């Protein structure tokens, strides 16, 4: 089997590529950096520039499944221009693939796309299943809704569609987890606000396995890509501190302080989404790290 991955060189993409190669699945990937193009039958790179609508359509040759991970990080100050980049790096890239497949003969039968639990509203009480109708009305909610709408277009081509709404990804190779760990390691750990906001998380290894599981089982629809046990921000910080033999001595950080420092992006630290993954469990997916203690032990 041959698949195409966008975002293959990113944190999650690298994990998926590694897993695919273990399973003898050949990978094509798209990159905006010509210096990152390799020529290997099992890992072949192709150039694209979504901003001007350029793509090497040879990337689709013999490809049966596309895994779509492309998107600019949201962990950067949200200026007006960068907010536009966050949106367009998701919708324009997806549309470019869709438009390309529309005009060429291809063998693509399944489109699996990343999404985010940011589509669900901030809530301390709700427990969100995939069929929840509530939508966050803030910037991230609007981005994710637009992204998913663009992804669903592939059904018009007779292509099966799967969407994985990803929570907080924990990895010791980059991303948010290392940024959370760093101040705790040096004795400067603190909770955000009252620390009661829900954090629906997933170990990067399980996330990569989840994408490949959806691929192998040809599962369609929307899935919450989170571990079975959401935790509070306070629980997350305390678990990391315990593992590092540190104590949380500093007072909680008020919301207005982070708003002054980060602007609108501060909402990432205070949003509360308790998300359920039962749909995946019922489909037979088994987590290697289903609780935060196991995940933290493995990563640290």
Order of alpha helices (4+ residues) and beta strands (2+ residues): beta-alpha-beta-beta-beta-beta-alpha-beta-alpha-beta-beta-alpha-beta-beta-alpha-beta-beta-alpha-alpha-alpha-alpha-alpha
